[in-house]
Amino acid sequence: MKRIAFGALAAFGAMLGTATAGEERACAAQYALEDHLLLEWAALGGDPHAQMSISQCAYPMNADVEEMTPAERTYAIRWTTIALCESQPSAAHDRRDARLRKLKEDASISFRRFGGLAKNEKLNWRERDFLEYRKEQNALLAERHQRLVASASAIDLAKARGELAEQLSRMGPTGLLKLAELTSCEAFGASPEFEAAAWSAASESWRGSDVAGVYAAADSEDYDLPKIAMEKTKKLSGADRRVAALEKERLLRTDPRRIAALEQKVSRLEEETSLEQLANFSLPAPRDGTGIAEAAFANEPSLTLALQFALESLGYVSFVNGPDNDYGPTTREAVARMRAREGGAPSPTLTNAEARETICRAALKSDPVSLYHVALMYRNGWGFPANAEKAVGALTQSETAMIASLGGDNLPAWKREAYKSYAKKIRSLAHELKTPDTAPDKAICK
């Protein structure tokens, strides 16, 4: 059965013809993914036929709870709970059904439920038969849910409730209100503290400016959310109220306004941390007995200097007197320009990994200083796994690029002096790294 009719009478015929078969097969064996998702969306929206269909396939009559996977168990608990809570007769459900019938009459809405009949209202024979059938199905649902809960572990039950609360709380005000209604259902198994928390979270979410002007005020006390939340909270002891307050904050953590504020805070912290890491990052100091390369690099104080040479070679900054190893306004503006040109936000900071990638881009454009720094990275395991062959490969390219640069006539004075200084460091590093048994690997920065 790959297609489901959502009209009441069509659903009645489909369920009469396939109820037994449907109950014996899991959802994955009964529905295509598209149909399964449609049923879930309709069920969350309150369609009783979709709720019953999912509850039947989530926990077939012949299913053995112990043989189900943990995911299948929690899924079955979630959907049988929703279907059972929605099917139970209550004054609130009757009022909702009566309003739906009125909406149908006033606005040609085809969705229909059958509870809460008005005075002198009569059902036709098809509707009476369907109502009788629904009562039978609801009784079977209650039995299946009871058997499922009795067979499942406390961990499975708690996980199912947690997943359902998480899913609904992320749907905004409407999801929180749906969750609040479910917590008042005995089958959900919520504690009084969590029930009060859910209603309080729903109440607060509906006071937000994002719903003001979109929804009108309730015309009955049924949806006086602050009153309901207050009544449920009053029943708690002082300690339990504190627990409810914590649960409420947890449910509201997905509120769009709170998420936006947290994102801004995280962005500021990331920028501050990134800047601090980059400005204060020092390459490891040489230890006693280390090689010539580390000794030669002992006075190379930070990653900032290497980044400045890379930014200059990539064309994002022009120095008058050369890099100064200060992550100041000039370097920050250069980083922002680079980010903007790459299509990102013009942030003035880089993480260490992003700085390494920038140096690599400059190295791949044959900047001799950046190639030298890449050789050091591979030599010492800074940013890359230590690799002698790649270190020699980068260093060989650095030597060639440095000879070509110093042989030209278009170098500014500061760069010629800086390159002469780096040429000595390159020779020192080559003296240590280039050995007969080390073959250069030119595939660097990968």
C-alpha positions in Angstrom: 0.0 0.0 0.0 1.9 3.0 -1.3 -0.8 5.7 -1.3 -3.1 6.9 1.5 -6.4 8.8 1.1 -6.7 11.6 3.6 -10.5 12.3 3.4 -12.5 10.8 6.2 -14.6 8.4 4.1 -11.8 7.4 1.8 -9.6 6.7 4.8 -12.4 4.6 6.3 -12.6 2.4 3.3 -8.8 2.1 3.0 -8.5 1.2 6.7 -11.3 -1.4 6.6 -9.7 -3.1 3.7 -6.1 -3.1 4.9 -6.1 -2.8 8.7 -4.9 -6.3 9.4 -2.2 -6.2 6.7 -1.1 -2.8 7.9 -0.8 -3.8 11.5 1.4 -6.7 10.5 3.9 -4.6 8.6 6.4 -2.0 9.8 6.3 1.5 8.4 9.4 0.9 6.2 7.7 -2.1 4.6 4.3 -0.4 4.1 5.0 3.1 2.9 7.4 4.8 0.6 9.5 7.6 2.2 7.4 10.4 0.7 4.1 8.9 1.9 5.6 8.2 5.3 6.7 11.8 5.7 3.3 13.0 4.6 1.7 10.9 7.2 4.0 12.3 9.9 3.3 15.9 8.9 -0.4 15.3 8.9 -0.3 13.4 12.2 1.6 16.3 13.9 -1.1 18.6 12.5 -3.8 16.6 14.2 -5.1 14.3 11.4 -6.5 11.3 13.4 -6.3 9.0 10.3 -2.6 9.7 9.9 -2.0 9.3 13.6 -3.7 5.9 13.6 -1.8 4.7 10.5 1.6 5.6 11.9 0.8 4.1 15.3 -0.2 0.9 13.6 2.9 0.5 11.5 5.3 1.9 14.2 4.3 -1.0 16.5 2.6 -3.8 14.5 0.5 -6.3 16.4 3.0 -9.1 15.8 6.1 -7.1 16.8 8.4 -8.3 19.6 9.7 -5.3 21.5 12.9 -7.1 22.4 13.7 -7.7 18.8 13.1 -4.1 17.8 16.1 -1.8 17.5 16.4 1.1 20.1 15.4 3.6 17.4 12.3 1.5 16.4 11.2 1.3 20.1 11.5 5.0 20.7 9.7 5.7 17.4 6.9 3.3 18.4 6.5 4.9 21.8 6.4 8.4 20.4 3.7 7.8 17.8 1.5 5.4 19.8 1.6 8.0 22.6 0.6 10.9 20.2 -2.2 8.8 18.7 -3.5 7.6 22.0 -3.5 11.0 23.6 -5.3 12.5 20.6 -7.9 9.7 20.5 -8.9 9.9 24.2 -12.3 11.6 24.8 -12.1 14.8 26.7 -13.9 18.1 27.0 -11.0 19.9 25.4 -11.1 17.6 22.4 -14.8 18.0 22.1 -14.4 21.8 22.0 -11.7 21.5 19.4 -13.8 19.2 17.2 -16.8 21.6 17.5 -14.6 24.5 16.4 -13.3 22.5 13.4 -16.8 21.7 12.3 -17.7 25.3 12.5 -14.6 26.2 10.5 -15.7 23.7 7.9 -19.2 25.2 7.6 -17.8 28.8 7.5 -14.8 28.3 5.2 -15.3 25.0 3.3 -12.6 23.2 5.2 -12.8 19.5 4.4 -11.1 18.2 7.6 -13.5 16.7 10.0 -13.6 15.0 13.4 -16.6 13.5 15.1 -16.4 14.3 18.8 -18.3 16.9 20.7 -21.6 16.8 18.8 -23.8 19.9 19.1 -27.4 19.7 20.2 -29.7 18.1 17.6 -26.7 17.3 15.3 -27.0 14.0 13.6 -24.5 11.7 11.8 -25.3 9.9 8.6 -24.9 6.1 8.4 -21.4 6.2 7.0 -20.3 8.6 9.7 -21.9 6.4 12.4 -20.2 3.3 11.0 -16.9 5.1 10.9 -17.3 6.4 14.5 -17.9 2.9 15.7 -14.9 1.6 13.8 -12.8 4.4 15.3 -13.8 3.4 18.8 -12.7 -0.2 18.1 -9.4 1.0 16.7 -8.8 3.3 19.7 -9.4 0.5 22.1 -6.9 -1.7 20.2 -4.4 1.3 20.2 -4.7 1.6 24.0 -4.0 -2.1 24.4 -1.0 -1.9 22.1 0.4 1.1 23.8 0.0 -0.5 27.3 1.8 -3.6 26.0 4.5 -1.6 24.5 5.1 0.5 27.6 5.2 -2.5 29.8 7.8 -4.2 27.6 10.0 -1.2 27.0 12.7 -0.1 29.5 12.6 3.1 31.5 15.4 4.3 29.4 13.4 3.7 26.2 10.4 5.6 27.6 12.5 8.6 28.8 14.3 8.7 25.5 11.0 8.7 23.5 9.6 11.5 25.7 12.8 13.5 25.3 12.9 13.1 21.5 9.2 14.2 21.3 9.8 17.2 23.5 12.9 18.1 21.5 11.1 17.8 18.2 8.0 19.8 19.2 10.0 22.5 21.1 11.9 23.2 17.9 8.7 24.0 16.0 8.2 27.3 17.8 5.1 28.4 19.6 2.7 26.0 17.9 5.0 23.0 18.7 5.4 24.1 22.3 1.6 24.4 22.7 1.2 20.9 21.2 3.8 19.6 23.7 2.0 21.3 26.5 -1.2 19.6 25.6 0.5 16.2 25.4 2.1 16.6 28.8 -1.4 16.8 30.3 -2.2 13.4 28.8 -1.6 10.5 31.2 -0.2 8.3 28.4 2.7 10.8 27.9 3.9 10.1 31.4 5.1 13.6 32.2 6.0 14.7 35.8 4.0 17.6 37.3 7.2 19.7 37.0 7.6 19.0 33.3 3.9 19.6 32.6 4.1 23.0 34.3 7.3 23.8 32.5 5.8 22.9 29.1 2.7 25.1 29.7 4.9 28.0 30.9 7.2 27.7 27.9 4.2 27.7 25.6 2.8 30.7 27.4 6.0 32.7 27.1 6.6 31.8 23.4 3.1 33.2 22.5 3.9 36.5 24.2 6.7 37.1 21.7 6.8 40.0 19.2 7.2 37.5 16.4 3.6 36.4 16.8 2.1 39.8 17.7 -0.2 41.0 14.9 -0.3 37.6 13.3 -2.6 35.8 15.7 -5.7 37.3 17.3 -6.4 36.9 21.0 -8.2 33.8 22.2 -11.9 34.1 22.5 -12.3 31.6 25.4 -10.5 30.7 28.5 -9.4 27.4 27.0 -6.4 29.2 25.5 -5.6 31.5 28.4 -2.1 30.2 28.5 -0.7 32.3 31.3 -3.6 31.3 33.5 -3.1 27.6 32.8 0.6 27.8 33.3 0.1 29.6 36.6 -2.4 27.1 37.9 -0.1 24.2 37.1 2.9 25.9 38.7 1.0 26.8 41.9 0.4 23.1 42.5 4.2 22.5 42.9 6.3 22.9 45.9 9.1 25.4 46.1 11.8 22.9 45.1 9.7 21.5 42.3 9.1 25.0 40.9 12.8 25.5 40.6 13.0 22.2 38.6 10.1 23.4 36.4 11.9 26.7 35.8 15.0 24.9 34.6 12.9 22.6 32.4 11.2 25.7 30.9 14.5 27.3 30.1 15.6 24.1 28.4 12.5 24.0 26.2 12.9 27.7 25.3 16.5 27.3 24.2 15.4 26.9 20.6 13.4 30.2 20.6 14.5 32.1 17.5 15.3 35.3 19.5 17.5 33.4 22.0 19.3 31.6 19.2 20.0 34.9 17.4 21.4 36.4 20.6 23.5 33.3 21.2 24.8 33.3 17.6 25.9 36.9 18.0 27.6 36.2 21.3 29.4 33.1 19.9 30.5 35.1 16.9 32.0 37.8 19.1 33.8 35.1 21.3 35.1 33.3 18.2 36.5 36.6 16.8 38.1 37.5 20.1 39.5 34.0 20.6 40.8 33.8 17.0 42.5 37.2 17.3 44.1 36.3 20.6 45.3 32.9 19.2 46.7 34.5 16.1 48.4 37.4 17.8 49.9 35.4 20.6 50.8 32.2 18.7 54.4 31.3 19.1 56.2 28.6 17.2 57.8 26.1 19.6 61.1 27.2 21.1 64.1 25.0 20.2 65.2 22.4 22.7 68.8 21.7 23.7 70.5 19.5 21.1 68.1 20.3 18.3 69.1 20.6 14.7 70.4 23.6 12.8 67.0 24.3 11.3 65.2 24.8 14.7 68.1 26.8 16.0 68.0 29.1 12.9 64.3 29.6 13.4 64.5 30.3 17.1 64.2 34.1 16.5 61.1 33.7 14.2 58.6 34.8 16.9 55.1 34.1 15.6 52.7 33.0 13.0 51.7 36.6 12.3 54.9 37.4 10.4 54.5 34.4 8.2 50.9 35.4 7.5 51.9 39.0 6.6 54.4 37.7 4.0 51.7 35.5 2.5 49.1 38.3 2.4 51.6 40.6 0.7 52.5 38.0 -2.0 48.8 37.3 -2.6 48.2 41.0 -3.2 46.0 41.8 -0.2 48.4 44.3 1.3 51.3 46.5 0.3 54.0 47.2 2.9 56.1 50.4 2.9 58.8 49.0 5.2 57.9 45.4 5.2 56.0 43.1 7.7 56.3 44.1 11.3 54.9 41.0 13.1 52.1 43.1 14.5 48.5 42.0 13.9 47.4 45.6 13.7 45.0 47.6 11.5 46.9 47.0 8.3 46.9 43.2 8.7 43.3 43.1 9.9 42.2 45.1 6.9 44.1 42.8 4.6 42.5 39.7 6.1 39.0 41.3 5.8 39.7 42.1 2.1 40.8 38.5 1.5 37.6 37.1 3.2 35.4 39.5 1.2 37.0 38.6 -2.1 36.4 35.0 -1.4 32.7 35.6 -0.8 32.7 35.5 3.0 32.0 38.1 5.7 34.8 40.7 5.9 35.9 39.5 9.3 39.4 40.8 10.3 40.5 37.5 12.0 41.6 34.1 11.1 41.9 30.8 13.0 45.3 29.1 13.0 44.0 26.6 10.4 42.9 29.5 8.1 46.2 31.2 8.5 48.0 28.0 7.5 45.7 27.7 4.4 46.6 31.3 3.5 50.3 30.6 3.8 49.8 27.5 1.6 48.1 29.5 -1.1 51.0 31.9 -1.2 53.4 29.0 -1.3 51.6 27.4 -4.2 52.1 30.7 -6.0 55.9 30.3 -5.5 56.3 32.8 -2.7 59.8 31.8 -1.4 59.1 32.9 2.2 55.8 31.0 2.4 57.4 27.9 0.9 60.1 28.2 3.6 57.4 28.3 6.3 55.6 25.3 4.7 58.8 23.4 4.8 59.1 24.2 8.5 55.5 23.1 9.1 56.3 19.7 7.6 59.7 19.5 9.3 58.3 20.1 12.8 54.7 18.9 12.5 53.2 22.4 12.8 49.8 22.3 11.2 50.7 19.2 9.1 51.8 15.7 10.1 55.6 15.7 10.2 56.8 14.6 6.7 60.5 14.8 5.8 59.9 14.2 2.0 57.3 17.0 1.8 59.5 19.3 3.9 62.4 18.8 1.4 60.0 19.3 -1.5 58.8 22.6 -0.2 62.3 23.7 0.7 63.6 22.8 -2.8 60.8 25.0 -4.3 61.7 27.7 -1.8 65.3 27.7 -2.9 64.4 28.0 -6.6 61.9 30.7 -6.0 64.3 32.7 -3.8 67.1 32.6 -6.4 64.7 33.8 -9.1 63.3 36.6 -6.9 66.8 37.9 -5.8 68.0 37.7 -9.4 65.3 40.2 -10.5 65.5 44.0 -10.5 61.9 44.8 -9.4 62.1 44.0 -5.7 61.4 46.9 -3.3 64.3 47.6 -0.9 62.5 46.2 2.2 61.7 42.9 0.4 65.2 42.5 -1.0 66.7 42.8 2.5 64.1 40.5 4.0 64.7 37.9 1.3 68.4 38.0 1.9 67.8 37.2 5.5 65.4 34.4 4.6 67.9 33.0 2.1 70.3 32.3 4.9 67.6 30.5 6.9 66.7 28.5 3.8 70.3 27.4 3.3 70.6 26.4 7.0 67.4 24.4 6.8 68.5 22.7 3.5 71.9 21.7 5.1 70.0 19.7 7.7 67.1 18.3 5.7 68.7 17.4 2.3 70.1 14.0 2.8 70.8 11.3 0.1 68.0 9.0 1.4 65.3 11.8 1.4 63.5 12.1 -1.9 61.7 15.5 -2.3 57.9 15.3 -2.5 56.6 18.4 -4.3 53.0 17.6 -3.5 52.6 20.0 -0.6 49.7 21.6 1.2 47.4 18.7 0.7 
